[in-house]
């Protein structure tokens, strides 16, 4: 790998961490660098990593005892601290985002009511989509 480096991804959100291979155990010096980077830049991107569930779990454990996600259907069978991020349910059916939001968030009013959606994700200075476009 190349020398360790931090590269801003935009004006407001995200920093790319270069020169770290998370698929291998990190020595104390490299891990201290990662911890310091997280302290300064809460959103770090490690591109081009080839991590299986074992490597991902091992990396996460370096930060302390993991908290197991409450949704059992999305936990990895061997590494319960690893969860799948997917729009496919356990029966192999793709979830429609709007239909899922309506079912989970309480009906048609939830689709257009930011207050019922748990916050104003798409509004004002906290618009995550606006930040993501800059990355």
C-alpha positions as CSV (number, residue, x, y, z in Angstrom):
1,X,0.0,0.0,0.0
2,X,1.0,3.6,-0.4
3,X,1.8,6.0,2.5
4,X,-1.1,6.8,4.8
5,X,-2.9,10.0,3.8
6,X,-6.2,11.8,4.5
7,X,-7.9,13.4,1.6
8,X,-11.0,15.6,2.1
9,X,-14.0,14.5,-0.1
10,X,-15.9,17.7,0.0
11,X,-16.3,20.9,1.9
12,X,-18.6,19.5,4.6
13,X,-18.6,15.7,4.9
14,X,-16.2,12.9,4.5
15,X,-12.5,12.2,4.4
16,X,-10.9,9.5,2.4
17,X,-8.2,7.4,4.3
18,X,-5.6,6.2,1.9
19,X,-2.7,3.7,2.5
20,X,-4.5,1.4,4.9
21,X,-5.4,-2.2,4.1
22,X,-8.3,-3.2,6.5
23,X,-8.3,-6.8,5.3
24,X,-5.1,-7.4,7.3
25,X,-4.5,-7.0,11.0
26,X,-3.3,-3.4,11.7
27,X,-0.2,-2.8,13.7
28,X,-0.5,-0.5,16.8
29,X,0.9,2.5,14.9
30,X,-1.5,2.2,12.0
31,X,-4.5,1.6,14.2
32,X,-3.5,4.7,16.3
33,X,-3.4,6.7,13.0
34,X,-6.9,5.4,12.2
35,X,-8.3,6.3,15.6
36,X,-6.8,9.8,15.4
37,X,-8.3,10.2,11.9
38,X,-11.7,9.2,13.2
39,X,-11.4,11.6,16.1
40,X,-10.7,14.5,13.6
41,X,-13.0,13.3,10.8
42,X,-16.0,11.3,12.0
43,X,-16.8,10.1,8.4
44,X,-13.9,8.1,6.9
45,X,-14.0,6.4,3.6
46,X,-11.7,3.4,3.0
47,X,-12.0,2.7,-0.7
48,X,-11.1,-0.5,-2.5
49,X,-11.2,-2.7,0.6
50,X,-11.9,-6.4,0.2
51,X,-13.3,-7.3,3.6
52,X,-15.2,-10.4,4.4
53,X,-17.3,-10.6,7.6
54,X,-14.4,-11.9,9.7
55,X,-12.1,-9.0,8.7
56,X,-14.9,-6.5,9.2
57,X,-15.8,-7.9,12.6
58,X,-12.1,-7.9,13.7
59,X,-11.6,-4.3,12.6
60,X,-14.7,-3.2,14.5
61,X,-13.6,-5.0,17.6
62,X,-10.5,-2.9,17.7
63,X,-12.7,0.0,18.8
64,X,-14.3,-1.9,21.7
65,X,-17.0,-4.4,22.4
66,X,-19.5,-4.4,19.5
67,X,-23.2,-3.8,20.0
68,X,-25.3,-6.4,18.2
69,X,-28.0,-5.0,15.9
70,X,-31.5,-5.7,17.1
71,X,-32.7,-6.9,13.6
72,X,-31.9,-10.6,13.7
73,X,-32.8,-11.2,10.1
74,X,-29.9,-9.0,8.9
75,X,-27.2,-10.4,11.2
76,X,-24.4,-12.5,9.7
77,X,-24.7,-16.1,11.0
78,X,-21.1,-16.5,12.2
79,X,-20.4,-12.9,13.1
80,X,-23.5,-11.4,14.7
81,X,-21.8,-8.0,15.0
82,X,-21.9,-7.8,11.2
83,X,-25.2,-6.8,9.7
84,X,-26.2,-6.8,6.0
85,X,-27.4,-3.6,4.4
86,X,-29.8,-4.7,1.8
87,X,-33.2,-4.0,0.2
88,X,-33.8,-7.7,-0.2
89,X,-35.8,-9.5,2.5
90,X,-35.1,-13.0,3.8
91,X,-37.4,-14.5,1.2
92,X,-35.4,-12.9,-1.6
93,X,-37.9,-10.2,-2.5
94,X,-36.7,-6.7,-3.2
95,X,-38.3,-4.0,-1.0
96,X,-39.8,-1.0,-2.6
97,X,-38.5,1.9,-0.5
98,X,-41.7,4.0,-0.5
99,X,-44.0,1.0,0.3
100,X,-41.6,0.0,3.1
101,X,-41.5,3.5,4.5
102,X,-45.3,3.7,4.5
103,X,-45.6,0.3,6.2
104,X,-43.0,1.0,8.8
105,X,-43.7,4.7,9.4
106,X,-47.4,4.5,9.8
107,X,-49.4,5.1,6.6
108,X,-49.7,7.6,3.8
109,X,-49.2,10.7,6.0
110,X,-45.7,9.5,6.7
111,X,-44.7,9.8,3.0
112,X,-45.0,13.6,2.8
113,X,-44.6,14.6,6.4
114,X,-41.0,15.2,7.5
115,X,-42.0,15.3,11.2
116,X,-43.4,11.8,10.9
117,X,-40.3,10.6,9.1
118,X,-38.0,11.1,12.1
119,X,-36.5,14.4,11.1
120,X,-35.9,16.6,8.1
121,X,-33.3,14.6,6.2
122,X,-34.1,16.4,3.0
123,X,-34.4,19.9,4.3
124,X,-32.2,22.8,5.6
125,X,-28.6,22.6,6.6
126,X,-28.8,19.0,7.6
127,X,-29.7,17.8,4.1
128,X,-27.5,14.6,3.8
129,X,-28.3,14.3,0.1
130,X,-26.9,17.8,-0.5
131,X,-23.6,16.8,1.3
132,X,-23.4,13.5,-0.5
133,X,-23.5,15.2,-4.0
134,X,-20.3,17.0,-3.1
135,X,-18.4,13.8,-2.4
